[in-house]
Amino acid sequence: MSAAPPSAFWRRSLRHRSFVVGGVLTLLLLLAAAMSLVWTPWSPYEMDLPSKLMPPNARNWLGTDPFGRDVASLLLVGARNSILVGVIAVSIGLLVGTSLGLLAAARRGWVEELIMRLSDFTFAFPAILSAIMMTAVFGAGIVNSIIAIGIFNIPTFARITRASANALWAREFVLAARACGKGPWSITTDHILPNIVSVLTVQVTIRFAIAILAEAALSYLGLGTQPPQPSWGRMLAEAQTLMFQAPLLAVFPGVAIALAVLGLNLLGDGLRDLLDPRLARKR
């Protein structure tokens, strides 16, 4: 089955509204995180108590928080921390979960049953609950949040990989490879894995959005990113007691979280449509 040329793919991509809108929002998120590495309007760690709770102005574009810190700078650095947590947590789930899913599909029998039952067990402990348990043992922090979110992603990738790989193991080209004497691992690396990359790519974008949302929730509860590191979730937690004095303090991080999650979900939906051969023929 021949793949569509890259030029045809991009032509279809530019006509897909979800992909374009999601791609633009995701690109803005990445640009904000990259910008925070080299420049922010003000230091996100410098407090200026006489200037606390200022509304948006020419000096502080989005105003200041209860400690006099620049809200725009906090949002930029918060984007970087959200992406850091998302990349590492999703990478843990992708690498471990995909490996387990491929192993389950290749070996079948008791190996597949054991991996799937372990996945069911892991599903009983959501990321927030896992983070609470880890915090009780090891203390709050961004590392424990990453581990908890990463563990929560493993069974999702394992199940998707196993289901996609099982469908391919019954295909003619895999049967032909087995007839030629190829072993399970050779077939897995040469034929199975390349044919499920598109499925995994779509899932990565969706799990990335969920990871950002989970990190914000954990930071809101005080279990994620710890001071003085900025976090969108902790900005929401600090703003909840000032809803009548400075309501914009909750609006800005809330909008940032919503746009980041929306962009990644739209990008994932667009990729799913574009990479599905049946849907691609209709466009």
SVG drawing of the C-alpha trace seen along z (x, -y; Angstrom):
<svg xmlns="http://www.w3.org/2000/svg" viewBox="-16 -52 34 72">
<polyline fill="none" stroke="black" stroke-width="0.4" points="0.0,0.0 1.7,-3.2 1.7,-6.3 0.4,-9.6 3.1,-12.0 4.0,-14.7 2.7,-17.5 -0.8,-15.9 -0.9,-15.4 -0.1,-19.1 -2.7,-20.2 -5.4,-18.1 -4.1,-19.4 -4.6,-23.1 -8.2,-22.3 -8.9,-20.6 -10.1,-23.2 -9.5,-21.2 -6.0,-20.5 -5.2,-24.1 -6.8,-25.6 -5.2,-23.0 -1.8,-23.4 -1.9,-27.2 -2.9,-27.0 -0.2,-24.3 2.4,-26.3 1.6,-29.4 2.0,-27.2 5.4,-26.0 6.5,-29.5 5.4,-30.8 7.5,-28.1 10.5,-28.7 10.3,-32.5 10.4,-32.0 13.8,-30.3 15.4,-33.5 13.0,-36.4 10.2,-37.4 8.8,-40.9 9.9,-40.7 11.5,-38.1 8.7,-35.6 10.5,-35.2 10.9,-38.8 8.3,-40.1 7.3,-43.7 4.7,-44.0 4.0,-47.8 2.8,-46.9 0.6,-43.9 -2.8,-43.3 -2.3,-45.9 -4.6,-45.7 -3.2,-45.4 -1.1,-48.4 1.7,-49.5 4.3,-48.2 2.7,-44.9 0.6,-43.8 -1.6,-41.4 -1.2,-43.0 0.4,-41.6 -0.4,-38.9 -0.7,-39.2 3.1,-39.2 3.6,-41.9 5.0,-39.4 4.2,-40.0 1.3,-37.8 2.5,-37.7 5.9,-36.4 4.3,-33.8 2.1,-32.5 5.1,-32.2 7.2,-30.2 4.1,-28.2 3.8,-27.1 7.3,-25.8 6.7,-23.8 3.5,-22.4 5.2,-21.2 8.1,-19.7 5.7,-17.7 3.6,-16.7 6.6,-15.6 8.3,-13.5 5.0,-12.0 3.7,-11.1 7.2,-9.7 7.0,-7.4 3.6,-6.1 4.5,-5.9 7.8,-4.0 6.6,-1.6 3.0,-1.2 3.9,-0.6 6.6,1.9 4.1,3.8 1.4,3.7 3.7,5.0 4.9,7.8 1.3,8.8 0.4,8.9 3.5,10.8 3.5,13.5 -0.3,13.8 -1.3,16.5 -0.5,15.9 1.9,13.0 -0.9,11.0 -3.4,11.9 -0.9,10.8 -0.1,7.4 -3.8,6.7 -4.7,7.5 -1.9,5.3 -3.3,2.5 -6.7,3.0 -5.1,2.7 -3.3,-0.5 -6.5,-2.0 -7.9,-1.8 -5.4,-4.5 -5.9,-7.8 -3.1,-10.3 -4.4,-12.5 -4.9,-9.6 -1.5,-8.2 0.1,-11.6 -1.7,-11.9 -0.3,-8.5 3.2,-9.3 3.1,-12.7 2.2,-11.0 5.3,-8.8 7.9,-10.9 6.5,-14.5 5.0,-16.9 6.9,-17.9 7.0,-18.0 9.0,-14.8 6.3,-12.8 3.6,-14.4 5.5,-13.4 5.8,-9.8 2.2,-9.6 0.9,-11.0 3.4,-8.8 2.2,-5.6 -1.4,-6.6 -0.6,-6.8 1.0,-3.4 -2.1,-1.2 -3.7,-3.5 -0.8,-3.1 -0.5,0.6 -4.2,1.2 -4.2,-0.8 -0.9,0.7 -2.1,4.2 -5.4,3.7 -3.8,2.2 -1.1,4.8 -3.5,7.7 -5.4,6.4 -2.2,6.3 -1.0,9.8 -3.9,11.3 -3.1,9.3 -1.7,11.0 1.6,9.2 2.4,10.4 1.4,13.9 3.7,13.7 6.5,12.5 6.0,15.4 6.0,17.8 9.4,16.4 10.8,17.4 10.7,14.1 10.4,14.3 7.9,12.4 10.4,9.7 11.5,9.1 7.9,8.9 7.1,6.5 9.9,4.1 9.8,4.3 6.0,4.5 3.8,4.0 5.4,0.9 5.7,-1.2 2.1,-0.6 0.8,-1.8 2.9,-4.9 0.0,-7.0 -2.3,-5.7 0.3,-6.3 0.9,-9.9 -2.7,-10.8 -2.8,-9.3 0.3,-11.2 -1.4,-14.6 -4.5,-13.6 -2.5,-12.3 -0.4,-15.4 -3.5,-17.5 -4.6,-15.3 -1.2,-15.5 -1.2,-19.3 -4.7,-19.3 -3.6,-16.7 -0.5,-18.8 -2.6,-21.9 -5.0,-20.0 -2.2,-18.6 -0.6,-22.0 -3.9,-23.5 -4.1,-20.9 -0.5,-21.7 0.8,-18.4 2.5,-19.4 5.0,-22.2 6.2,-23.8 7.0,-27.5 8.9,-29.4 8.4,-27.7 5.4,-29.2 2.5,-26.9 -0.9,-27.6 -2.7,-25.4 -1.1,-27.1 -1.9,-30.5 -5.6,-29.4 -5.3,-28.3 -3.8,-31.6 -6.5,-33.5 -9.5,-31.8 -9.4,-33.9 -9.2,-37.1 -12.1,-36.5 -13.9,-39.8 -10.7,-41.9 -8.8,-40.7 -10.9,-38.3 -8.5,-38.5 -5.9,-36.6 -8.1,-33.5 -9.1,-34.3 -5.6,-34.4 -4.3,-31.0 -7.7,-29.4 -7.8,-30.6 -4.2,-29.5 -5.1,-25.9 -8.3,-25.9 -6.5,-27.0 -3.6,-24.6 -5.9,-21.6 -8.3,-22.7 -5.4,-23.1 -3.9,-19.7 -7.3,-18.0 -8.1,-19.6 -4.7,-18.7 -5.2,-15.1 -8.7,-15.0 -7.2,-16.5 -4.4,-14.0 -6.8,-11.1 -8.8,-12.2 -5.8,-12.9 -4.0,-9.7 -7.0,-7.4 -6.9,-6.2 -10.7,-5.8 -11.3,-9.4 -8.4,-10.7 -10.0,-9.5 -13.1,-11.6 -11.1,-14.8"/>
</svg>
